[in-house]
Amino acid sequence: MNTKPDLPADAAPRSHNREAAISTDLIEFRMAWWFKLYVFGVSTMCLLTGCEPQQEKSKYWCQKAIRVSCNGKRIKIS
């Protein structure tokens, strides 16, 4: 009994050589030199006064301090 499916005479077994798509994008995150000092200062003042920092101001300075680039082109963080 033949268990292989019947193939036409001109059909040869095909190998499936698929090339994997490799992404070569470079995403780079950098932090301004003063950002650690800013966070330390805000944290210290929060501990001393017992107050919470203003989120709008903190977000503004975080966006200024953290820089993102993709393949050398700057991306704005929103």
Summary of the structure (lengths in Angstrom):
residues: 78
radius of gyration: 28.7
end to end distance: 67.9
largest distance: 87.7
contacts: 107
relative contact order: 0.18
helix: 33%
strand: 17%
